[in-house]
Amino acid sequence: MERRRFLSSLGASAAAALAGLSRARPGEAAEPAAGWRTFEVTTRLEIIEPSGITRAWVPLPLVSDTDYQKRLGDTWKGNAVDLREWRDARYGVGALCARWPDAEKAPVVEVVSRVSTRDRAVDVSESAARPAAEDPRTLKACLEPTKLLPVDGIVLQTSREITRGRRTDGEKARAIYEWIVENTFRDPKVRGCGLGDIKTMLETRNLGGKCADLNALFVGLARAAGVPAREVFGLRVAESKEFKSLGRAGDVSKAQHCRAEFHDQGRGWVPVDPADVRKVVLEEPPTGRALDDPVVQKARSKLFGAWEMNYVVYNYAHDLSLPGASAGPIPFLMYPQCETGGGRKDSLEPATFKYQITAREVI
């Protein structure tokens, strides 16, 4: 069986891309064509050792366009008896859901997504402050606890200590960002991107981890301080123009990356990534760098307010229940997921799952 589908918005999105992505919001000037890049991401699942009914879920790019990412459409094909797109509007989730019967012994599905991105930067200087509107429901959701992001107990206590004397959202977020850069470390032994169990990290004082740990810590501490914040889950799709350690191209099966952002009343959503500062410390050639190294200082300055968009955003989801899944909610949707009659596959092991993700720049 083969199904092929374009998003209903593809026509408008593609036209905007061909016109240099120059769509303008009412009252605004058209966006300049300069700076936009288009990527094609292909995810292919060839599930091994299936048993019983097999289901799979493949994350798709963020369902809503932003000023730094535009969806240009998704196509898919495979031998599943059911292939359909699923959306969760609360967290901006899009996913392809596939189902195979017990009789299918070689389940296969391939998803191709095209996305245009451009580098993102927010002026965090005092002179740039201006009113920034956001849906109150979104801001409320970005202050709430999740299973792994409590906002009470030791998280609240730590947040209060870090932000003491800070008045504005921006001042509190900056203090938390700098505290994480100074006090955490990237732990290469952690599997995948980490889990983001911030309560355990603070209780044990083991502040090592990877992006889903360190940036979750930023989000939890910010929420506890009353600053709306969220993790941003996605995939690196190209080499970095500035930092050798912050890019990946070609086979990106293990290039998933979690970023973060907070909402400032005067600036809107502000991108941050303290976890990548610690990645530069550990991995930047030739043998890693000290915190006072100029390359690290450059990353530290840039990654409070800016992201290089060699990266595709998937969603903001936490504690996500996958449609039709037998197992419980997942902490986040950044990797392909699969269940067979034998249970849920290990999404951190592409070779035994089995899946491959490739990325290439097409414009």
C-alpha positions as CSV (number, residue, x, y, z in Angstrom):
1,M,0.0,0.0,0.0
2,E,1.2,3.5,-0.7
3,R,-0.3,6.8,0.3
4,R,1.0,10.2,-0.5
5,R,-0.3,13.4,0.9
6,F,0.6,17.1,1.1
7,L,-0.6,19.3,3.9
8,S,-3.6,21.4,3.0
9,S,-1.5,24.5,3.5
10,L,1.2,23.3,1.1
11,G,0.1,25.4,-1.8
12,A,0.3,28.7,0.1
13,S,3.5,27.7,1.8
14,A,5.2,26.6,-1.4
15,A,4.1,29.8,-3.1
16,A,5.6,31.8,-0.3
17,A,8.9,29.9,-0.6
18,L,9.1,30.5,-4.3
19,A,8.5,34.2,-3.7
20,G,11.3,34.3,-1.2
21,L,9.1,33.6,1.8
22,S,8.0,37.2,1.7
23,R,4.6,36.9,3.3
24,A,3.8,39.8,5.6
25,R,1.4,39.9,8.5
26,P,-1.1,42.8,8.5
27,G,0.6,46.0,9.1
28,E,4.1,44.6,8.7
29,A,6.6,44.9,5.9
30,A,7.2,41.8,3.8
31,E,9.9,39.4,5.2
32,P,13.1,39.6,3.2
33,A,14.1,36.6,1.1
34,A,17.7,36.8,2.4
35,G,18.7,34.2,5.0
36,W,16.2,31.5,4.3
37,R,17.4,27.9,3.6
38,T,15.4,24.8,2.7
39,F,16.0,21.4,4.0
40,E,14.6,17.9,3.1
41,V,14.5,15.4,6.0
42,T,13.8,11.8,5.2
43,T,12.9,9.3,7.9
44,R,12.8,5.6,6.9
45,L,11.6,2.9,9.3
46,E,12.2,-0.8,8.5
47,I,11.0,-2.3,11.7
48,I,12.7,-5.6,12.6
49,E,11.3,-8.5,14.6
50,P,7.6,-7.3,14.5
51,S,5.0,-9.3,16.4
52,G,1.3,-8.8,16.7
53,I,0.0,-5.4,15.6
54,T,2.8,-3.0,15.0
55,R,2.4,0.8,15.3
56,A,4.9,3.6,14.7
57,W,4.9,7.4,15.1
58,V,7.2,9.7,13.2
59,P,7.6,13.3,14.4
60,L,6.8,16.0,11.8
61,P,7.9,19.6,11.8
62,L,6.2,22.1,13.9
63,V,2.6,22.5,12.7
64,S,2.5,26.3,12.9
65,D,4.7,28.5,10.9
66,T,6.9,31.0,12.7
67,D,9.2,33.9,11.7
68,Y,12.1,31.4,11.6
69,Q,10.6,28.2,10.3
70,K,8.0,27.4,7.5
71,R,6.6,24.1,6.6
72,L,6.6,23.3,3.0
73,G,4.9,19.9,3.2
74,D,5.3,16.2,4.0
75,T,4.9,13.1,1.9
76,W,4.9,9.5,3.0
77,K,4.7,6.0,1.6
78,G,4.8,2.5,3.0
79,N,3.1,-0.9,3.4
80,A,1.0,-0.1,6.4
81,V,-2.7,-0.7,6.4
82,D,-3.2,2.7,8.0
83,L,-1.1,5.9,7.4
84,R,-2.4,9.2,8.7
85,E,-1.3,12.4,10.2
86,W,-2.1,13.2,13.8
87,R,-1.9,16.6,15.4
88,D,-1.9,17.9,19.0
89,A,-2.6,21.6,18.9
90,R,-1.6,22.3,22.5
91,Y,2.0,21.4,22.0
92,G,2.4,22.0,18.2
93,V,2.8,18.3,17.6
94,G,2.5,16.8,14.2
95,A,3.2,13.1,13.7
96,L,2.7,10.4,11.1
97,C,0.9,7.4,12.6
98,A,1.3,4.0,10.9
99,R,-0.2,0.6,11.7
100,W,0.6,-2.9,10.4
101,P,-1.3,-6.1,11.0
102,D,0.3,-9.2,12.5
103,A,0.6,-10.7,9.0
104,E,3.1,-8.0,7.9
105,K,6.6,-9.3,8.7
106,A,8.5,-6.5,7.1
107,P,6.9,-3.2,8.1
108,V,8.2,-0.2,6.2
109,V,7.4,3.5,6.1
110,E,9.2,6.5,4.7
111,V,8.4,10.2,5.5
112,V,9.9,13.1,3.6
113,S,9.5,16.6,5.1
114,R,10.6,19.9,3.5
115,V,11.2,22.9,5.8
116,S,12.6,26.4,5.3
117,T,14.4,28.0,8.2
118,R,16.4,31.2,8.9
119,D,18.6,32.1,11.8
120,R,16.8,33.6,14.8
121,A,17.9,36.4,17.0
122,V,16.0,38.6,19.5
123,D,17.5,41.9,20.7
124,V,17.8,41.5,24.5
125,S,19.0,45.0,25.1
126,E,16.8,47.3,27.3
127,S,16.2,49.6,24.4
128,A,14.5,46.9,22.4
129,A,11.7,46.3,24.9
130,R,8.2,46.6,23.6
131,P,4.8,45.1,24.4
132,A,4.6,41.5,23.0
133,A,1.2,39.8,22.9
134,E,0.7,36.0,23.3
135,D,-2.3,33.9,23.9
136,P,-2.8,33.8,27.7
137,R,-3.6,30.0,27.5
138,T,-0.2,29.4,26.0
139,L,1.6,31.4,28.7
140,K,-0.4,29.6,31.4
141,A,0.6,26.2,30.0
142,C,4.2,27.3,30.0
143,L,4.1,28.0,33.7
144,E,2.6,24.6,34.7
145,P,4.5,21.6,36.1
146,T,4.9,18.4,34.1
147,K,5.9,14.9,35.4
148,L,9.6,15.7,35.1
149,L,9.4,19.5,35.5
150,P,8.0,20.2,39.0
151,V,7.9,23.9,40.0
152,D,7.7,23.4,43.8
153,G,10.1,21.9,46.4
154,I,13.8,22.0,45.6
155,V,13.1,23.5,42.1
156,L,11.3,26.5,43.6
157,Q,13.9,26.9,46.3
158,T,16.7,26.8,43.8
159,S,14.9,29.2,41.5
160,R,14.4,31.7,44.3
161,E,18.0,31.6,45.2
162,I,19.2,32.2,41.7
163,T,16.7,35.0,40.9
164,R,16.8,36.9,44.2
165,G,16.8,40.6,43.5
166,R,15.9,40.2,39.8
167,R,12.6,42.0,38.9
168,T,11.8,41.4,35.2
169,D,11.3,38.2,33.2
170,G,14.5,38.9,31.2
171,E,16.6,39.5,34.3
172,K,15.4,36.3,35.9
173,A,15.9,34.2,32.7
174,R,19.4,35.7,32.3
175,A,20.3,34.8,35.9
176,I,19.1,31.2,35.4
177,Y,20.9,30.9,32.1
178,E,24.2,32.0,33.6
179,W,23.8,29.7,36.6
180,I,23.3,26.7,34.4
181,V,26.3,27.6,32.2
182,E,28.4,28.0,35.4
183,N,27.2,25.0,37.4
184,T,26.3,22.2,35.0
185,F,28.3,20.0,32.7
186,R,27.7,17.9,29.6
187,D,27.9,14.2,30.4
188,P,28.8,12.1,27.4
189,K,27.7,8.9,29.1
190,V,24.1,9.9,29.2
191,R,22.0,8.1,26.6
192,G,20.4,10.1,23.8
193,C,19.5,13.6,24.8
194,G,18.8,12.7,28.4
195,L,15.5,12.5,30.2
196,G,15.1,15.9,31.9
197,D,14.4,14.7,35.5
198,I,15.3,18.0,37.1
199,K,14.2,17.3,40.6
200,T,16.6,14.3,40.8
201,M,19.4,16.4,39.3
202,L,19.0,19.1,42.0
203,E,18.5,16.7,44.9
204,T,21.6,14.6,44.1
205,R,23.6,17.7,43.0
206,N,24.5,15.7,39.9
207,L,24.1,18.5,37.4
208,G,25.5,16.6,34.5
209,G,23.5,15.6,31.4
210,K,22.7,16.4,27.9
211,C,20.4,18.9,26.1
212,A,17.1,17.5,27.4
213,D,18.5,17.6,30.9
214,L,20.2,21.0,31.0
215,N,17.6,22.9,29.0
216,A,14.8,21.2,31.0
217,L,16.5,22.6,34.1
218,F,16.4,26.1,32.5
219,V,12.7,25.7,31.8
220,G,11.8,24.3,35.2
221,L,13.7,27.0,37.1
222,A,12.2,29.7,34.9
223,R,8.6,28.4,35.4
224,A,9.2,28.3,39.1
225,A,10.3,31.9,38.9
226,G,7.0,32.8,37.2
227,V,8.6,33.2,33.8
228,P,6.8,31.3,31.0
229,A,9.2,28.9,29.3
230,R,9.2,25.8,27.2
231,E,11.5,23.2,25.7
232,V,11.8,23.0,22.0
233,F,12.4,19.6,20.5
234,G,13.9,19.1,17.1
235,L,16.7,17.9,14.9
236,R,20.1,19.3,13.7
237,V,20.1,19.1,9.8
238,A,23.2,20.9,8.7
239,E,26.7,21.8,9.8
240,S,27.1,24.9,11.9
241,K,28.6,28.0,10.3
242,E,30.3,28.9,13.7
243,F,30.8,25.9,16.0
244,K,32.0,22.6,14.7
245,S,30.4,20.8,17.6
246,L,26.9,22.3,17.0
247,G,26.0,20.8,13.6
248,R,25.3,17.6,11.8
249,A,24.5,16.7,8.1
250,G,23.8,13.7,6.0
251,D,22.9,10.8,8.4
252,V,21.2,12.7,11.3
253,S,19.7,9.6,12.9
254,K,21.3,10.6,16.2
255,A,21.2,14.4,15.8
256,Q,18.1,15.1,17.9
257,H,18.5,18.3,20.0
258,C,16.4,20.0,22.6
259,R,16.5,23.8,22.9
260,A,14.6,26.2,25.1
261,E,12.9,29.6,25.0
262,F,11.2,31.9,27.5
263,H,8.6,34.6,27.1
264,D,9.5,38.2,27.9
265,Q,6.6,40.6,28.2
266,G,8.7,43.2,26.3
267,R,10.2,40.9,23.6
268,G,8.0,37.9,23.1
269,W,9.6,34.4,22.9
270,V,13.4,34.6,23.4
271,P,15.6,31.6,22.2
272,V,18.2,30.2,24.6
273,D,20.4,27.2,24.7
274,P,22.7,26.9,27.8
275,A,23.1,23.1,27.0
276,D,24.9,23.9,23.8
277,V,27.3,26.2,25.6
278,R,28.3,23.2,27.7
279,K,28.6,21.1,24.5
280,V,31.0,23.7,23.1
281,V,33.0,23.4,26.4
282,L,33.2,19.6,26.1
283,E,33.4,19.0,22.4
284,E,34.7,22.0,20.4
285,P,37.9,21.1,18.6
286,P,40.6,20.5,19.1
287,T,40.1,19.0,22.6
288,G,37.3,20.9,24.3
289,R,37.5,24.4,25.8
290,A,37.5,26.2,29.2
291,L,34.7,28.4,30.2
292,D,36.9,31.5,29.7
293,D,38.0,30.4,26.2
294,P,37.0,33.1,23.6
295,V,35.1,30.4,21.5
296,V,33.0,29.5,24.6
297,Q,32.5,33.1,25.5
298,K,31.2,33.7,22.0
299,A,28.7,30.8,22.3
300,R,27.7,31.9,25.8
301,S,26.9,35.4,24.6
302,K,25.1,34.3,21.4
303,L,23.0,31.5,22.9
304,F,21.0,33.8,25.1
305,G,18.8,35.4,22.5
306,A,19.8,33.6,19.3
307,W,19.7,30.2,17.5
308,E,21.5,29.2,14.3
309,M,18.7,27.5,12.4
310,N,20.7,24.5,11.0
311,Y,17.9,22.9,12.9
312,V,14.2,21.8,12.4
313,V,11.8,22.3,15.2
314,Y,9.3,19.4,15.8
315,N,7.2,20.5,18.8
316,Y,7.0,21.6,22.5
317,A,5.4,18.5,23.9
318,H,5.7,17.0,27.4
319,D,4.0,13.9,28.8
320,L,2.6,13.0,25.4
321,S,0.1,10.2,24.9
322,L,0.6,8.8,21.4
323,P,-2.7,7.8,19.7
324,G,-3.3,4.1,19.8
325,A,-0.3,3.4,22.0
326,S,-0.5,0.6,24.6
327,A,2.4,1.9,26.7
328,G,2.1,5.1,28.7
329,P,3.0,8.7,27.8
330,I,6.4,9.6,26.6
331,P,8.4,12.5,28.2
332,F,8.8,14.2,24.7
333,L,8.5,13.4,21.0
334,M,11.8,13.9,19.3
335,Y,12.7,10.4,18.1
336,P,10.6,7.9,16.0
337,Q,8.5,5.7,18.3
338,C,7.3,2.1,17.7
339,E,5.3,-0.6,19.5
340,T,4.9,-4.3,18.6
341,G,3.3,-7.1,20.4
342,G,6.5,-7.4,22.3
343,G,6.3,-3.9,23.7
344,R,7.8,-0.5,22.9
345,K,11.0,-0.4,20.8
346,D,14.1,1.5,22.1
347,S,14.0,4.8,20.2
348,L,17.6,5.6,21.1
349,E,18.9,2.6,19.2
350,P,18.3,3.2,15.4
351,A,20.1,0.0,14.4
352,T,17.9,-2.3,16.4
353,F,14.6,-0.4,15.9
354,K,15.4,0.0,12.8
355,Y,15.4,3.5,11.4
356,Q,17.5,6.1,9.6
357,I,17.1,9.8,9.2
358,T,18.9,11.8,6.5
359,A,19.0,15.5,5.8
360,R,20.1,17.6,2.9
361,E,19.9,21.2,1.9
362,V,17.9,21.7,-1.3
363,I,17.9,25.4,-1.8
